[in-house]
């Protein structure tokens, strides 16, 4: 496993996302967490709304059972989503963090992200919350999720802490932040800049992009049903035959797995990203273990990009 430095935090470049574990037996989650740790994965991504708080609570049970686990984890959580609205007010942020700490059975989280931009946000309230959380030692580092470049710039101008992370959806099948840059000065729909040049902005500002839904795709199948799931599954093979064929060929070349090659595609980008995977089974987690060791070339990176259906102008 390779690691990235996030303002002094040594975080694995592969992160385990925890939003799908709410209905899993605690024994299964314990195996999954131990498998991740044995692989060198130390970064775990939560949110207060995942499973209505159940996902954090399950991790808290593991930490209570084995307190030494906490020292091996970089715990990250998110706040700001409520039913029917977003809320980045002082009181809500403080309430969410207190709830997460209690459920996780810890006195601090290493990283707190604002889960979604709130057009009604009052930056002075966010600044007050961040200052209080930092002063009390309850949050060590701060970031955002799904924010555009200008939204980050505006928020950063109002707070005292550096925004270190922006969590965004990115995969070989969904990469508008990459498409827009490749298709500049064309009439292609892919040229639409949906995030204000976020990729280049984050590289310029030293902000780590964390990718979520890194193995996911969504499409309407031949029966008119919406499919949402991994592009490596049998259900997605017809739609993404070329992509899977490419990943499987590179996996054979490098003695790895298609899943590891797909993550290597994200990690190969010089923006120095982190990739979040949301698997719930330890045996599936093991498929990613070589992701940092797959030596993709730039040409192979573009082969994967094009095989996913993207075109070059």
N, C-alpha and C positions, 0 to 999 in steps of 0.2 A: 504494500500500500504506500502511496505517496501522500504528502501532506502540503497544506497551504498555510501560510502565516496570516492570520486575521488579527492584526494589531496585538500581537503577542500570543494569540491562541493558536496552538498547533492542531489544526483540524484536518481530518482525512478528506481527500478530494472526492471520495464516495461517501454519501450520507444516506442513512436509513430513514425514510419517511414513515411516520407512524399513524397516518390518518385512517388506515383500513383495519386496525387491529381490535376494534371495540368489541367484536363478537367472538374473538378467539380465546380459547382457554389459556390461563396464565402459564401453564406448562409449555405451550407452544411458543408463547412470546418469550419466555425465558430461553428456550433453545435458539430462537431467532436472534435475540440480543447477544447471547454468548457466541453464536456463530459469527455475527458481525464483528464483535470485539476480537475474536480469534483471527479474523481476516485483517485486523488493523483498523477497522472502521470505528471511529470514536465519536462521530458527529451524528446526533439524533434530532430529527426535526418534528416538532409538535405544534399544535395550535389549541387555544382554549376551546374552540368549537368542535374539534375532532371527536366524533362519538359523543358529543354533548359533554365533553370533559372526561369520558370514560378512558380514552387512550392515555391521557396523562395519569389518571388514577392507577391504571394497570402498571405503568412504569414506576409509579410511586410504591406500589406493592413490592416490585422487584427490589427497589432500593432499600425498602424497609427490611426485607428478608436478607439482603446482602449489601450492607452499607458501603463496602469497598467498591461496589460498581460505580458509585457516583464519581469517585476520583478518576475513573477511566473514561468518563463521558463528557463530551461537550454538548450540553443540553440547550436547545433552542426552542423557543415557543413564539407564538404570534397572537395578536389581539386586534380588535377593532371591528369585527363583524358581529352584528346583531340580527335578529329576525326582522327582515324588511327594511334594514337600514345599515349604514356604517356609522361608527361612533369612535372618534379619536379625541374625545373630551377627557379632561384631567381625571374626573371621577371614574369614568369607565376604564381607562387605562390602569389606574391604580387598583380598581376592583378586580380586573382580569388578572393582573400579575399576582395579587394576593391569592386568588383562587388557584392559579397554576402552581404556585409554590406549595400550597397545601396539598394539592393532588399529587404533585411530583415528589412530595416528601423531601424537599430540599430547602435550604435557606436562601438560595440564589439560582438564577438561570444565567448561563454564560452569555446568551444572546437573546434579545427581544426584537421581533420585527413587527412593524405595523402592517397588518394583513392586506388591507386594500386602501387605496386613497379615498379620502372622504372630502367631497367638494365643500362641505360645511366645516371643515377642520379649522380650529382656531390655533395657529401655531404657538401662541403664547401659552396655551394650555398643555400642548405637547411638550414644550420646553420645560414647563414647571414639573410635569410628571417625570420626564427623563432626569432632570436635576435631582428630584427627590429619590427616585429609584437608585440612581448612581450613588448618591450620598449615603443612603441606607445600606448599600452593598447588596441590594436585591437583584440588580441587573448590572452586568459588567460591560456589555457592549450592545450597540443598537444598530438597527437597519430597517429596511422596508421590504415590501413585497408588492409586485404589480404596479409600481410607480413609474411614470414617464421621466425622461431626463429633466424636464423643466419642473416637475413636481418635486423631484429630489433637490434640485437647485434651490427652489423656493424654501422648502423645509430646512435645508442645511443652513440657509442664511438666517434662520430664526432660532436655531438651537445651539447648544454649547458642545454637544458630542458629535463626533464624526459619524456620518452614515457609512457603515462598512459593507453592507450587503444589500442587494436587491434580488429578490427571488422572483423568477419569471418562468413561464412555460416555454420549454424548448426541447425539441427532439428532432431526429432526422425527418419526421413527417410534418412537423410544425415548427417552422423557424422564420417567422416574419421579420424578426430583428436582423437576421442574416440576409434574407431575400431582398429587403429594401436596399441594402448597401450594394448588393451584386447587380441590381437592376436599375441603379441610378441613371437618369437621363434616357429612360425608355418609356413607352406607353403601356408597358405591361402592368397588370393589376398588382403584380408582386413588387412593383416599385413604390407602392404607397407606404409612406413613412408613418407607422402607427404609434411610435413611441418617442419621437423626437430625437432620433439618432442615439438611442439608449446604449447600444453596444459600444460605440466609440466614446460616448460620454463616460460610461463606467470605466473603460480602459484608461481614459485621460485622468479621471478622478481617483483611481485606485480602489474602485468599488468592486467587490466580488459578486459576480452573477452566479446565483444558485439556480439550477434548472430543476423544475418539477415536471411531472408527467413525462419524464425523460424517455420512457419506453412505450408511451401511449400513442394511440391514434384514434380518430373517430371518423365515421363515414356512414352513409346510407347504403345498406347492402342491396343485393338484387331483389330481395323480397320487400324492400321499402322500409326495413327496420334500421334503427340507429344502432350501430355497433360502437362501443367504447371499450377499449382494452389494449393490451400489448400488441404491437404489430408483428411480434414473433409467434403469436398463437395461431392455431390451425384456422380459426374463424377469420383471421385477417390475411391468410396466405394468398388467397386469390387476388385481393386488392393490392397487396404489397409483395407480389411474387418476386419482382426484380430486386427490391430491397433485401428481402430475405435471402435470395440467391447470392447477392453480393456479400452480405454479412457472413453467410455460411462458407463461401469461398475464402474470405479473408480469415475466418476462424480456423479453417483447415491449414492455411498458409502459416499462421502464427501459433498453431497448437493451442487454441483457446476456444471460446464459445461465441456464438452470435451475439449473446447478451453483452458479453464483455467488450466485443468489438463496437457495438452500438454506443456503449458508454465511452469507450476510447475516442469515438468520433467527437463527442462533446469535449472531452478533456484535451484533445489535440489542438483545439482552438487557442491561439496565443492570448486570448483574454483571461486565461488562467481561471476557468470556471470550476465550480463544484457541481456534481451531479447527484440529485436525490433520486433514489429508487424506493418504490412503495410496496415491495413484496412483503408477504405475510408468512412465508414458509422458509425455513432455514435451508432446505435443499435448493430453493430458487435463489436465495441469497448467495449461495456458493458459486452460482453460475457467473457472478460478477467479479470474482476474486482476482482475476488477472487483468482487470480493466486498465490499470495503470502501467501494465507491462507490454501492452500491444503497441508495437512501434509503427503506427500508421505513417505513411508518407502523405505529403500534401496531395499528390495525385489520387491516392486511395481515399482521402477525405472527400475530394470532389466526386469520386466514383460513387460513394455512398450517398452523397447529396443528390446527384442526378438520378440514381436508382430509386430514390424515394419519390420521384416525379417532378423534381425541380429542374428548370431549364436555365441555361446560360444565355445571355443576350449575344 
